[in-house]
Amino acid sequence: VQNKKLYLATFAAVLGPLSFGFVLGYSSPVIPELTKINDPKLRLDSNQASWFAVVVTLGAAAGGILGGYLVDKVGRKLSLMICSIPYVFGYIVIISAQNVWMLYFGRMLTGVASGITSLVVPVYISEVSHSKVRGMLGSCVQLMVVTGILGAYIAGITLKWRWLAVLCSFPSCVMLLFMSFMPETPRFLLNQNKHSEAIASLHFLRGPHVDHEWECGQIEASVQEEGLNISEFKNPSIYKPLLIGVALMFFQQVTGINAVMFYAETIFEDANFKVIRVMASVVVGSIQVCFTAVAALIVDKTGRKVLLYVSGIIMAVSTALFGLYFKMVLPSENNSSNPDVWFTLNSASPGAESSISWLAVVSLGLFVAGFALGWGPVPWLVISEIFPLKARGISSGACVLTNWVMAFLVTKEFNDFIVFLTSYGTFWLFSAFCCLSVTFTAFYVPETKGQTLEQIEAYFR
């Protein structure tokens, strides 16, 4: 029996990823405004602008470690309620900012909250769901992230940066309110030996017409009360899923998604598409939302691995085409003294560019659609499913840390890659990583479709 309260609990939790999407999307419309602002204390130069964008990833890496500790110590529900505090406080600091350092600090705080969110929400949803809808509900995490990014892009068209920060703080306030009425997950409660509370939680999540005692028994059979010792990481049932999770997060970032999003507006401009910059972001954001929604609807039918294969192949082809575009359009870059991406693109030979400019736009659309279909949502879904209960906090923390550190490195070092490898070389490197990600999926990622969390744990044992 489908119980609507399960969807209500999921909705309350995914307000966290919506907030996290607003954090990621905030910098795109705001940076152009802050680079032209009259106040010299708040005006950003190009180096400060890049730090304003990426300082979030450093905060999120710290938030991943903190979230891994919180999720096991205070529980899934309370961790989500706690993380709304740095969201709101971070935006208050940005709204009241008098100098660049206050902007950085506010971004750092919202980054910490995003790191906690990106760890806790997938765990919460996977533990409250049953196996038939776990894939769909788990994919809603990434769907809400890209919806938040798109929301920030659209709101940024009309709102000034301080008012945009006010708007961005709303979802986390609503999450705090809603989560206070939601139950803790049955698995965490049983791990704390709270049997009656676990039954009450299941009653809320599954409705009255289900055998709650039977499900409790299934969970209890796999719950081991003892804590986790470092020596246990020699156990394949703990280190194998951890290595798979870390590798998934590594591949998600080195396929180049952040670099391509960084390029999006410039590509539209240089391809002579008569769209203003902000509209280019909205177009890309809309593609992401549509295809992430498709992934959420089909993931429980197709399975996780099929989506990763299809996604990886589409991304490999599109980044290879990107490389081809730059190879045909750009003058010899090896002797270029200017490392700036924007300069490199604008120095393209105009004749060649206009004739194949469609190639860049098609590649961009394909890449974003491919990523949204598989490598965007599925790694987050898989890491919420594969870890044994007692290692869930520390293993999820390691994965989130990997994801955000790689996001920081890829975004910050992108210009250096272009100087070292040239534009086309950089995109062909991304294409090679996409091919590697497909190979890795084929050999190492287990299919978790339709299995309970206890069956997945037994598989690794």
Secondary structure, 3 states (H helix, E strand, C coil): CCCHHHHHHHHHHHHHHHHHHHHHHHHHHHHHHHHHCCCCCCCCCHHHHHHHHHHHHHHHHHHHHHHHHHHHHCCHHHHHHHHHHHHHHHHHHHHCCCCHHHHHHHHHHHHHHHHHHHHHHHHHHHHHCCCCCHHHHHHHHHHHHHHHHHHHHHHHHHCCHHHHHHHHCHHHHHHHHHHCCCCCCHHHHHHCCCHHHHHHHHHHHHCCCCCHHHHHHHHHHHCCCCCCCHHHHHCHHHHHHHHHHHHHHHHHHHCCHHHHHHHHHHHHHHCCCCCCHHHHHHHHHHHHHHHHHHHHHHHHHHCHHHHHHHHHHHHHHHHHHHHHHHHHHCCCCCCCCCCCHHHHHHCCCHHHHHHHHHHHHHHHHHHHHHHHHHHCCHHHHHHHHHCCHHHHHHHHHHHHHHHHHHHHHHHHCHHHHHHHHCHHHHHHHHHHHHHHHHHHHHHHCCCCCCCCHHHHHHHHC
